[in-house]
Amino acid sequence: MQYSLEQKRTDAIISLDPRMPMAPASIEQAGLDLSFLLRLASKCAAEQDTITASHLAERMKLPKVIVNILIKELVKLAYLEARGLVGEDVRSDIRYALSMKGFEYAHAASRQCQYVGPAPVSLEAFCRQVGLQSIHDERVTPERLTDSLDGLVLSDALVEKLGPALNSGRSILLYGPPGNGKTSIAERTSELFRQTIWVPYAIEAGGHVISFYDEAVHHSISADTESHPKGDQRWIECRRPVIKTGGELTLDQLDLIFNEGPNVYEAPIHLKASGGVFIIDDFGRQQVAPQALINRWIVPLERGYDFLTLHTGKKFKVPFDELVVFSTNIAPKDLSDEAGLRRLKYKIFVNTPSRDEYIRIFKSYASGTGLVVCDPDLNLFYDRKYGGDVLASCYHPKYLLDFVGSYCDFNGIARIASLDMLERAWEGVFTSE
């Protein structure tokens, strides 16, 4: 069964996604220690002069039944004091404020960890949820693949290879000459997967908080569908993430990032890609050797899990559930040894465009930019420039036509990609050596 953005949720019972995390009914079901929740609640209370159970429930993303237990315990410990009703109605919420003793407790909690916000989910709950919404459970169909690649000019043979590789949810190596669409193909995976997944605001591991939800990579669908009232509000329903990194990738970015001041961790980028796609563009151009990166991923790629380390030295296991796409213009034999390349399950060569493909790309881009193309001139230009050792490339038409358009606009002449204009563009865009 597929759970897509297009599905209507008119009936709350029928439309309830069985993968959706359900709201905890008790502290035990929340998966966190009472002491941890009390410290977090006190820090949230310190943000305002007074709070109510409703405000605290919204801030911590916990059901009021749990928040009321926390408030009762904080009052019992003399950390919170009742300050009367919010309004004149006896049914309105009670306002609470931290006592002096409560402020001391909140400040001590902040010194231990400055995280304030939605209550984290347990590491166990995170691992379980990743398994429920695995990218391996979503089938890529030929129709979806065709739709996602719309606008790209690719050979039928290449598309036939891409389908099974993308559907596998395993690792893919796209290699071949530069400028022929490897990155574009990888980025189109954002349109390929339709299921939504649930992403936590934060994760608790060994008493430490790991910040997880990242607005830059996790795209919430809350604007499209309302959150189910029975769902655990500590999770956000999002599209499957597509995260791309390039030459800036380092080994440090694949480990927990410890922010010493607030004493909070940030999840590494590949963990944030859980349930989605992780693209390593320009593979081999990183400051670290490609063999070192592959060595770092041997266990995750082979066994489907990774190990992360807290600054205390404690290690813990996390799921590695994502489609990993490596894109490079370096020959595979120059990237890694056979043992490393074996971990990259699918290896797909993205070749230079044929004459027909080049012409199609050229005309498509010209049409989009309002440039007139003369077929005889284009064919003659192709024969002159690509008849020898120079190979055609998918990016050439854009660079040439951008030059032609700028030249015509500057000189106030008709926007026509004539043979003379294309020759002029070639000299202005590409080097002779």
WOMO-V35169 format. One record per backbone hydrogen bond with DSSP energy under -0.5 kcal/mol. CO is the residue of the C=O (numbers start at 1). NH is the residue of the N-H. E is the energy in kcal/mol with one decimal. If there is no record, write none. Layout:
co=CO nh=NH e=E
co=CO nh=NH e=E
//
This chain:
co=2 nh=4 e=-0.6
co=3 nh=196 e=-1.0
co=4 nh=7 e=-1.1
co=10 nh=12 e=-0.6
co=11 nh=15 e=-2.9
co=13 nh=16 e=-0.6
co=17 nh=20 e=-1.8
co=21 nh=232 e=-2.7
co=26 nh=30 e=-1.4
co=27 nh=31 e=-0.8
co=27 nh=32 e=-0.9
co=28 nh=31 e=-1.0
co=33 nh=37 e=-2.1
co=34 nh=38 e=-2.4
co=35 nh=39 e=-2.0
co=36 nh=40 e=-2.2
co=37 nh=41 e=-2.6
co=38 nh=42 e=-2.2
co=39 nh=43 e=-1.9
co=40 nh=44 e=-2.1
co=41 nh=45 e=-2.4
co=42 nh=46 e=-1.6
co=44 nh=47 e=-1.2
co=45 nh=48 e=-1.1
co=51 nh=96 e=-3.0
co=52 nh=56 e=-2.5
co=53 nh=57 e=-2.4
co=54 nh=58 e=-2.1
co=55 nh=59 e=-2.4
co=56 nh=60 e=-2.5
co=57 nh=61 e=-1.1
co=57 nh=62 e=-1.3
co=60 nh=119 e=-2.5
co=63 nh=66 e=-0.9
co=63 nh=67 e=-2.1
co=64 nh=68 e=-3.0
co=65 nh=69 e=-0.9
co=66 nh=70 e=-1.9
co=67 nh=71 e=-2.8
co=68 nh=72 e=-2.4
co=69 nh=73 e=-2.0
co=70 nh=74 e=-2.5
co=71 nh=75 e=-2.6
co=72 nh=76 e=-2.1
co=73 nh=77 e=-1.8
co=74 nh=79 e=-2.9
co=74 nh=80 e=-1.2
co=75 nh=78 e=-1.5
co=79 nh=99 e=-2.1
co=81 nh=97 e=-2.1
co=84 nh=95 e=-3.5
co=89 nh=92 e=-1.9
co=93 nh=86 e=-2.5
co=95 nh=83 e=-3.4
co=96 nh=51 e=-2.7
co=97 nh=81 e=-2.7
co=99 nh=103 e=-2.6
co=100 nh=104 e=-2.0
co=101 nh=105 e=-1.9
co=102 nh=106 e=-2.7
co=103 nh=107 e=-2.7
co=104 nh=108 e=-2.1
co=105 nh=109 e=-2.1
co=106 nh=110 e=-2.1
co=107 nh=111 e=-2.0
co=108 nh=112 e=-1.3
co=109 nh=113 e=-2.3
co=121 nh=204 e=-3.0
co=122 nh=126 e=-2.2
co=123 nh=127 e=-2.5
co=124 nh=128 e=-2.2
co=125 nh=129 e=-2.4
co=126 nh=130 e=-2.4
co=127 nh=131 e=-1.6
co=128 nh=132 e=-1.6
co=129 nh=133 e=-1.6
co=131 nh=134 e=-0.9
co=134 nh=137 e=-1.6
co=135 nh=138 e=-1.2
co=137 nh=139 e=-0.6
co=139 nh=141 e=-0.6
co=141 nh=145 e=-2.4
co=142 nh=146 e=-2.4
co=143 nh=147 e=-2.3
co=144 nh=148 e=-2.7
co=145 nh=149 e=-1.6
co=147 nh=150 e=-1.2
co=149 nh=152 e=-2.4
co=152 nh=154 e=-0.9
co=155 nh=159 e=-2.1
co=156 nh=160 e=-2.2
co=157 nh=161 e=-1.2
co=158 nh=162 e=-2.1
co=159 nh=163 e=-1.9
co=160 nh=164 e=-0.8
co=161 nh=165 e=-1.2
co=162 nh=166 e=-2.9
co=163 nh=167 e=-2.3
co=164 nh=168 e=-1.2
co=165 nh=169 e=-0.6
co=165 nh=170 e=-0.7
co=166 nh=169 e=-0.7
co=171 nh=346 e=-1.8
co=172 nh=174 e=-0.6
co=172 nh=326 e=-3.4
co=173 nh=175 e=-0.6
co=173 nh=348 e=-3.0
co=174 nh=328 e=-2.5
co=175 nh=350 e=-3.2
co=177 nh=180 e=-0.6
co=179 nh=395 e=-1.1
co=181 nh=185 e=-2.6
co=182 nh=186 e=-2.2
co=183 nh=187 e=-2.6
co=184 nh=188 e=-1.5
co=186 nh=189 e=-1.3
co=187 nh=190 e=-1.7
co=188 nh=191 e=-1.9
co=189 nh=192 e=-1.0
co=189 nh=193 e=-1.2
co=194 nh=5 e=-0.8
co=195 nh=240 e=-0.9
co=197 nh=238 e=-3.3
co=199 nh=236 e=-3.0
co=200 nh=213 e=-0.6
co=201 nh=212 e=-2.2
co=201 nh=213 e=-1.1
co=202 nh=121 e=-2.3
co=203 nh=205 e=-0.5
co=203 nh=210 e=-3.1
co=204 nh=123 e=-1.3
co=205 nh=208 e=-1.8
co=208 nh=205 e=-2.7
co=209 nh=211 e=-0.6
co=209 nh=265 e=-2.7
co=210 nh=203 e=-2.5
co=211 nh=267 e=-2.5
co=214 nh=217 e=-1.7
co=214 nh=218 e=-3.4
co=217 nh=219 e=-0.7
co=218 nh=220 e=-0.8
co=219 nh=239 e=-2.0
co=221 nh=224 e=-1.9
co=221 nh=225 e=-2.3
co=228 nh=231 e=-1.8
co=230 nh=23 e=-2.9
co=231 nh=233 e=-0.7
co=232 nh=235 e=-1.8
co=234 nh=201 e=-1.9
co=236 nh=199 e=-2.7
co=236 nh=238 e=-0.5
co=237 nh=221 e=-2.3
co=238 nh=197 e=-2.9
co=241 nh=277 e=-2.9
co=243 nh=279 e=-3.5
co=245 nh=281 e=-3.3
co=246 nh=249 e=-1.9
co=247 nh=287 e=-0.7
co=249 nh=288 e=-0.5
co=250 nh=253 e=-0.7
co=251 nh=254 e=-1.6
co=252 nh=255 e=-1.6
co=253 nh=269 e=-1.1
co=256 nh=258 e=-0.7
co=257 nh=259 e=-0.6
co=257 nh=266 e=-2.1
co=258 nh=260 e=-0.9
co=259 nh=263 e=-1.6
co=259 nh=264 e=-1.3
co=262 nh=114 e=-2.7
co=264 nh=259 e=-2.4
co=265 nh=211 e=-3.3
co=266 nh=257 e=-2.2
co=268 nh=271 e=-0.7
co=268 nh=272 e=-1.8
co=269 nh=273 e=-1.0
co=271 nh=274 e=-1.8
co=273 nh=276 e=-2.6
co=276 nh=323 e=-2.7
co=277 nh=243 e=-2.8
co=277 nh=279 e=-0.5
co=278 nh=280 e=-0.5
co=278 nh=325 e=-2.6
co=279 nh=245 e=-2.7
co=279 nh=281 e=-0.8
co=280 nh=283 e=-0.6
co=280 nh=327 e=-2.5
co=282 nh=285 e=-2.3
co=289 nh=292 e=-0.7
co=289 nh=293 e=-1.5
co=290 nh=294 e=-2.4
co=291 nh=295 e=-2.4
co=292 nh=296 e=-1.9
co=293 nh=297 e=-1.2
co=294 nh=298 e=-0.5
co=295 nh=298 e=-0.9
co=297 nh=301 e=-3.0
co=298 nh=302 e=-1.9
co=299 nh=303 e=-3.2
co=299 nh=304 e=-0.5
co=300 nh=304 e=-1.9
co=304 nh=320 e=-2.5
co=306 nh=318 e=-2.7
co=308 nh=316 e=-2.2
co=310 nh=313 e=-2.1
co=314 nh=310 e=-3.0
co=316 nh=308 e=-2.5
co=318 nh=306 e=-3.0
co=319 nh=321 e=-0.6
co=320 nh=322 e=-0.6
co=321 nh=275 e=-4.0
co=322 nh=324 e=-0.7
co=323 nh=278 e=-2.8
co=323 nh=325 e=-0.6
co=324 nh=172 e=-2.7
co=324 nh=326 e=-0.5
co=325 nh=280 e=-2.9
co=326 nh=174 e=-3.5
co=327 nh=283 e=-3.1
co=328 nh=176 e=-0.9
co=331 nh=334 e=-2.1
co=332 nh=335 e=-1.7
co=332 nh=336 e=-1.5
co=337 nh=341 e=-2.4
co=338 nh=342 e=-1.8
co=339 nh=343 e=-0.6
co=340 nh=343 e=-1.2
co=341 nh=344 e=-1.1
co=343 nh=345 e=-1.1
co=346 nh=173 e=-3.2
co=346 nh=348 e=-0.5
co=347 nh=349 e=-0.5
co=348 nh=175 e=-2.2
co=348 nh=350 e=-0.5
co=349 nh=351 e=-0.8
co=354 nh=358 e=-2.7
co=355 nh=359 e=-2.5
co=356 nh=360 e=-2.2
co=357 nh=361 e=-2.5
co=358 nh=362 e=-2.6
co=359 nh=363 e=-2.6
co=360 nh=364 e=-2.3
co=361 nh=365 e=-2.4
co=362 nh=366 e=-2.3
co=363 nh=367 e=-2.4
co=364 nh=368 e=-1.6
co=365 nh=369 e=-1.2
co=366 nh=370 e=-0.6
co=366 nh=371 e=-2.4
co=367 nh=370 e=-0.7
co=372 nh=417 e=-3.5
co=373 nh=375 e=-0.7
co=374 nh=378 e=-2.6
co=375 nh=379 e=-2.6
co=376 nh=380 e=-2.2
co=377 nh=381 e=-2.6
co=378 nh=382 e=-2.4
co=379 nh=383 e=-2.1
co=380 nh=384 e=-2.0
co=381 nh=385 e=-2.4
co=382 nh=386 e=-2.6
co=383 nh=387 e=-0.5
co=393 nh=396 e=-1.1
co=393 nh=397 e=-0.5
co=395 nh=399 e=-1.8
co=396 nh=400 e=-2.8
co=397 nh=401 e=-2.8
co=398 nh=402 e=-2.4
co=399 nh=403 e=-1.6
co=400 nh=404 e=-2.3
co=401 nh=405 e=-2.8
co=402 nh=406 e=-2.3
co=403 nh=407 e=-2.6
co=404 nh=408 e=-2.6
co=405 nh=409 e=-2.3
co=406 nh=410 e=-2.3
co=407 nh=411 e=-2.1
co=408 nh=412 e=-0.9
co=408 nh=413 e=-2.1
co=414 nh=416 e=-2.0
co=415 nh=372 e=-2.5
co=416 nh=418 e=-1.8
co=417 nh=374 e=-0.7
co=418 nh=422 e=-2.5
co=419 nh=423 e=-2.3
co=420 nh=424 e=-2.2
co=421 nh=425 e=-2.4
co=422 nh=426 e=-2.3
co=423 nh=427 e=-1.8
co=424 nh=428 e=-1.5
co=425 nh=429 e=-1.7
co=426 nh=430 e=-2.2
//
